[in-house]
């Protein structure tokens, strides 16, 4: 049985560098909007993109900040936008939940996936169901990690 290797997306942001600090504008201490993401090397056969943003340093375990799918396979997710269908984050809401660590510096991983299909999932879907639906449809993936620590916390 042949398997296809998952290709690498190049993910970057004009707001922060990989392993750099996320500006307060994109956190609970600022406007609380999503940062812009630039995606390069999207495969020609990609039908859609999916996005998962998570904080593995949260006190209760991994905190999901943003779940989105059926994003058009374009090279830019602009700041303060919802270009796809939103799933339920760990705050129990849809859309972007900005970084707001209760204590210390936390890491925020922005994962983008190029998929060979449009996902048939209802809004408010949780991460486990999104991952299961994507499982055999990932053509390429990329990640960028940003850090944030609240002043005085």
C-alpha positions as CSV (number, residue, x, y, z in Angstrom):
1,X,0.0,0.0,0.0
2,X,1.5,3.3,-1.0
3,X,1.6,6.2,1.4
4,X,1.9,9.9,0.5
5,X,4.4,12.0,2.4
6,X,2.9,15.1,4.0
7,X,4.6,18.2,2.5
8,X,5.7,21.2,4.5
9,X,3.9,24.6,4.5
10,X,6.0,27.6,5.3
11,X,4.1,29.6,7.9
12,X,5.0,33.1,9.0
13,X,3.5,36.3,10.4
14,X,4.2,39.9,9.9
15,X,3.2,40.4,13.6
16,X,5.8,38.1,15.2
17,X,8.7,35.8,14.4
18,X,8.7,32.0,15.0
19,X,9.5,31.6,18.7
20,X,9.1,35.4,19.1
21,X,6.8,37.4,21.3
22,X,3.2,37.9,20.2
23,X,2.4,41.7,20.4
24,X,-0.2,42.6,23.0
25,X,-2.5,43.8,20.2
26,X,-3.4,40.1,19.5
27,X,-3.9,39.2,23.2
28,X,-6.4,39.9,26.0
29,X,-4.3,42.9,26.9
30,X,-4.9,44.5,23.6
31,X,-7.5,44.3,20.8
32,X,-7.8,40.5,21.1
33,X,-7.8,40.0,17.4
34,X,-6.1,37.2,15.4
35,X,-2.6,38.0,14.0
36,X,-2.0,37.8,10.2
37,X,-0.6,34.5,8.9
38,X,1.2,34.1,5.7
39,X,1.2,30.6,4.1
40,X,3.6,29.5,1.4
41,X,4.0,26.3,-0.5
42,X,0.3,25.5,-0.6
43,X,0.0,22.4,-2.8
44,X,-1.9,23.0,-6.1
45,X,-4.3,20.2,-5.3
46,X,-5.3,21.7,-1.9
47,X,-9.1,22.3,-1.7
48,X,-9.1,24.0,1.7
49,X,-7.0,24.9,4.7
50,X,-7.6,24.2,8.4
51,X,-6.2,26.0,11.4
52,X,-5.7,24.9,15.0
53,X,-4.1,27.3,17.6
54,X,-3.2,25.8,20.9
55,X,-1.4,26.6,24.2
56,X,0.3,23.5,25.7
57,X,1.3,25.5,28.8
58,X,-2.2,26.1,30.1
59,X,-2.6,25.0,33.8
60,X,-5.4,22.5,32.9
61,X,-3.6,21.0,29.9
62,X,-3.6,22.0,26.2
63,X,-6.0,25.0,25.7
64,X,-7.5,25.4,22.2
65,X,-7.5,29.0,21.2
66,X,-8.9,28.8,17.6
67,X,-10.3,26.1,15.4
68,X,-11.2,26.8,11.8
69,X,-11.7,24.8,8.6
70,X,-12.8,25.2,5.0
71,X,-10.6,28.2,4.6
72,X,-9.9,29.1,0.9
73,X,-6.3,27.9,0.1
74,X,-4.8,31.4,-0.2
75,X,-1.5,32.6,1.0
76,X,-2.8,35.0,3.7
77,X,-5.1,34.9,6.6
78,X,-5.5,38.5,7.4
79,X,-5.7,39.9,10.9
80,X,-9.1,40.3,12.6
81,X,-10.8,37.9,10.2
82,X,-12.8,34.6,10.3
83,X,-12.1,33.2,6.8
84,X,-13.6,29.8,7.5
85,X,-16.0,27.8,9.7
86,X,-15.2,28.1,13.4
87,X,-15.1,25.3,15.9
88,X,-15.5,25.4,19.7
89,X,-12.4,26.6,21.5
90,X,-11.5,25.6,25.1
91,X,-13.4,28.7,26.3
92,X,-16.6,27.2,25.0
93,X,-16.9,29.8,22.2
94,X,-16.2,30.0,18.5
95,X,-13.7,32.3,16.9
96,X,-10.3,33.4,18.0
97,X,-9.7,33.3,21.8
98,X,-6.7,35.6,22.4
99,X,-3.7,34.6,24.5
100,X,-4.2,35.5,28.1
101,X,-1.9,33.4,30.3
102,X,-2.7,33.5,34.0
103,X,0.9,33.3,35.0
104,X,4.3,33.2,33.2
105,X,5.2,32.9,29.6
106,X,3.1,30.6,27.4
107,X,3.7,29.1,23.9
108,X,1.0,29.4,21.3
109,X,1.3,27.1,18.3
110,X,-0.5,28.1,15.1
111,X,-0.9,24.9,13.0
112,X,-2.1,25.2,9.4
113,X,-3.1,22.2,7.3
114,X,-3.7,22.0,3.5
115,X,-6.5,19.5,2.9
116,X,-7.6,17.6,-0.3
117,X,-11.3,18.1,0.6
118,X,-13.8,20.5,2.0
119,X,-14.8,19.2,5.5
120,X,-18.4,18.4,6.2
121,X,-18.5,19.5,9.8
122,X,-21.0,21.7,11.6
123,X,-20.0,24.9,13.3
124,X,-19.0,24.5,17.0
125,X,-17.2,21.2,16.3
126,X,-14.5,20.4,18.9
127,X,-10.8,19.7,18.1
128,X,-11.0,15.9,18.4
129,X,-13.7,15.7,15.7
130,X,-11.8,18.2,13.5
131,X,-8.6,16.2,13.7
132,X,-10.5,12.9,13.0
133,X,-12.1,14.5,9.9
134,X,-8.8,15.7,8.6
135,X,-6.9,12.5,9.4
136,X,-6.4,11.0,5.9
137,X,-6.8,14.3,4.0
138,X,-3.7,16.3,5.0
139,X,-1.5,17.2,2.0
140,X,0.8,19.6,3.8
141,X,1.2,21.2,7.2
142,X,3.1,24.0,8.9
143,X,3.4,25.6,12.3
144,X,4.6,28.9,13.8
145,X,5.0,29.4,17.5
146,X,4.7,32.6,19.4
147,X,5.1,33.4,23.1
148,X,3.2,35.7,25.4
149,X,3.5,36.8,29.0
150,X,1.3,39.3,30.6
151,X,3.0,42.2,32.3
152,X,2.9,42.0,36.1
153,X,1.5,38.4,36.0
